[in-house]
Amino acid sequence: MTFDVDRIRKDFPALDEGVAYFDGPGGTQVPRQVAEAVAATLTAGISNRGAVTAAERRADEVVLGARRAVADLLGCDPGGVVFARSMTQATYDVSRALAKDWGPGDEVVVTRLDHDSNIRPWVQAAERAGATVRWVGFDRETGELDDVRAELSGRTRLVAVTGASNVLGTRPDLPAIADAVHDAGALLYVDGVHLTPHAPVDVAALGADFYACSPYKFLGPHHGVVVAAPERWERLRPDKLLPSSDAVPERFELGTLPYELLAGTTAAIDYLAGLASQATDRRTRVLESMRALEEHEDRLLGRLLAGLRAIDGITLNSDPVRRTPTVFFSLAGRENREVQEHLAAAGVNAPASGFYAIEASRWLGLGDAGAVRAGLAPYTNVEDVDRLVAGVAELAS
């Protein structure tokens, strides 16, 4: 099976409106298979998890099935998959649990390349514990992350870093960072929200002690996921209700899980696995399909970058070598909102903002307003790219 974008596009009802969606970094469109899985779970007989009634068993299998699916997507242990309201909530929960063991003299490292959901929870947890926060910048021209090793010491407890910048697309060398972090005796928390939709992921190979992502960024429903080895979770004692389970991973999941969203997440991962592979096991299908998707998106990214660079007045904010298919650009003489509105009138969704990457936007001198962001997704085709480029060129002329 090859990557057939025309076949894929037929599964996305939203595309029937004729809009070219470049807002995938904020949340992708959803294939009908995911919507059907959500609806089927909502309308099935279901109850709290258990083993007595059919409804209890159905709920239990939805949860366990979603854990297995996430494990196949990320190459992790299903027993270490924790579901949350959002990646932001998951990161706050983990930060609070870890910070119970921090104190004055300890250090936490964050980067200016990250989305604020992988900065503020750690900064605030460190401040409450009396720990010190150390910052890693990035090159404003290239978007490449500075050397994390310069901020490590024997006092470092945790390093939080993105797998891919949600505005610049920069993909830091996570295995190298992980080696340095672990040599310092610290933990590595990776925000994989923007990496997961665009590349095959192997959490162990990346060296992440914790890896967080969001299904709604890879064709699924709105909630969050954070994974770690079960033994890593066993060492943490989160605040929880007295009668709720103390088992891992349930001890970290507050309240009843959204079964319909978990069913949708399984369906989204099954869909990703079938993008360009017919292998017998899902993990292999995921890896083969995500490699094919990466090649497809890289080709389109090259076309998008070439088209934008040919337009007078365009500024591409940073140009990392290894990146996701994401472009953060400005047009001379035009406000970001004006560019967004002009593209919207042409049926192109490419929003303008700082997109919660407030430290990155400020570091680039863009303030809190940011720039226009165009991000590719599995359903993006050549015509979409050309329409976006033509819309910007028209406004620039």
Buried (B, 14 or more C-beta within 10 A) or exposed (E): BEBEBEEBBEBBEEBEEEBBBBBBBBBBBBBBBBBEBBEEBEEBEBBEBEEEEEBBBBBBEBBBBBBBBBBBBBBBBBBBBBBBBBBBBBBBBBBBBBBEEBEEEBBBBBBBBBBBBBBBBBBBBBEEBEBBBBBBBBBEEEBBBBEBBEBBEEBBBBBBBBBBBBBBBBBBEBEEBBBBBBEBEBBBBBBBBBBBBBBBBBBEEBBBBBBBBBBBBBBBBBBBBBBBBBEBBBEBEBEBEEEEEEEBBBBBBBEEBBBBBBBBBBBBBBBBBBBBBEBEEBBBBBBBBBBBBBEBBBBBBEEBBEBBEEBEEBBBBBBBEEBBBBBBBBBEEBEBEBBBEBBBEBBBBBBBBBBBBBBBBBBBEBEEEBBBBBBBBBBBBEEBBBBBBBBBBEBBE
